[in-house]
Amino acid sequence: METFIAIVAILLGIVGIIGSIVPALPGPPLSWLGMLVLYIWGAGTNGAGEPMTISFLLIWLAIVLVVSVLDYVVPGYFTKVTGGSRYGSWGAIIGLFAGIFLAPVGMIVGSLLGAFIGEILFAGKDAVSSVKSALGAFLGFMFGTGLKLVCCGVMMYYIVVYAF
């Protein structure tokens, strides 16, 4: 049974890492669920032989909540700082979805092109302003994605440590 629980937790951690990149999946919450599975069913201990504590789990829940909120706030902030509009932000998200089939290059190029097209067509900006706004939207997206990846990567480390 412990092996099954460890496999479920690791799968949740892996799907969480994938969800950090794919916009449709909530990456950090899924990785945290992997840690929760290990806590509830007590599948193991860390290297020092200590089981996972509730305070450890709650601290990670707080981190996941902060990272999840920042993932929604940061791209808009980066876009706003570089003079972009909500059209650039929406264009970046739509471009990301359009490029998901050619991951990861398609996602990056799609996000940049989507933000650029959103700014130039819907916000009525010139090409230079649109490029600047597109870069801001893209950097915001990359920062949020990187933050989620780091969070999920560290949780995956703890999942492996406590599972085995």
N, C-alpha and C positions, 0 to 999 in steps of 0.2 A: 504494500500500500504506500509506503514512504517513497518508493521509486516512482510510482504513478503521480504522487503529489509533486515530487521534484520535477518531473517531466512537464506537468501542467504549469507549474510556476515558471520554468525556463521558457516554455512556449509563449506564455503571457509576456515575459521579458523580451523575447525576440519580436513578437508582434508589436510591442510597445516601441522598440527601436525602429521598426518599419513605419509605424504610425507617426514617428517624429518627422518623417520625410513625406509620407503620403498624407495629404490634407484631410481625407475622409476618416482616418482612424485617430482616436485620441491617444497618442503615444504614452505620455507620462502616466495618465491614470491606469492604462493597461499594465504597464510595468509595476506600478504600485500594487495592483491587484495580485500580481505574481508574488510580491512580498507578503501581502495579506494572506494568501493561500498558505504560504509557509508558516506564518504566525498561527493561524487558526488550527491547522492540522499538525503543527509541531514537527515538521519534517526533518529538522536537523539543528545543528549548532554551528557556531563560527569556529575558527581555528583554535581558540582558547577553550573550547568546550562549553561556551555560554549560549543559551537559547536567545532568540530575538526577543527584545523587550517591547512593551506597549509604547513606551516613550520614544524608542527608536522609530517605530512605525508611525507614530503621530508626528514626529519631526519630519519624516519623509512625506507625510500627507500634506503638511504645511508647505514644504518645498514644491511639491507637485502643484498645489493650488496657486502658489506665486508664479511658477513657470507657466502654467496654463493661462493665467490672466495676462502676464507679460507677452505671451505669444499673440494675443489679440491687440494689445496696446502698442507694442514696439513698432510693428510695421507702419501703422498709421502715424506714429510720432516721427519716424524717419522720413516718411513721405512728406509730412507737413514741414519739417525742418528744411527739406530741400526744395520747398515751394510747390509741392505736388498737391493734387486734389484727391477727393475720394474716388474719382474716376480712374486715377492712376493706381490706387490701391485695389480697386475692383478689377481693373485690367490685369494687374499682376496675378491675382488669384485665378481669374479665368484663363490666363495664359499658362499658369501652372497646371491647371486641370487639362488643358489642351495638349500640353507637352508631356503629360504623365506616361504616355505610351512609348515615348522615346527617352525614358529616364536614364541617367540623371541629366544629360545634356539638354534634352527636350524640355525638361522642367525649368532649367535655368534660362534658356533662350526664350521659352514661352512666357516666363514671368517677366523678363525684360521687355519683350515685344508687346505683351499685353499691357503693361504699364505705359509704354510709349504710345501705343495706339489709343489707349484710354485718354491720355493727356492731349494728344494732338487732335483727335476727332471729337471727343465729347467735352473737354474742357476748353477747347479752342486756343491752345497755346502754340507758340512757334516751336520749331524743331529743337533748338538749343534748350529751351526751358523744358520741353518734353523729355529730352534725354536726361537732363539733370533730375527731374522728378522720377523718371523710370529707374535711374540708379538708386535714388533714395528708397523707393518702394522695394527694389530688389535687395538692397542692403538690409532693410528692416526685416524682410522675409528670411534672409540668410541668418541674421542674428537670432531671430526667433527659432529657426530650425536648429541652429547650432546649440542654443540653450536647451532645447528639448532633447537633442542627441546626447549632450553631456549628462543631463539628468537621468535619462534612460540608461545610458551606459554605466553610470555609477550604480544605479539600482540593479542592473543586470549582474554587475560584479557581486553585490550583496546577495542576490538570489543564488548565484553559484556557490558563494561562500557558505551560506546557510543551508543549501540543499545537499552539499556533500561534505 
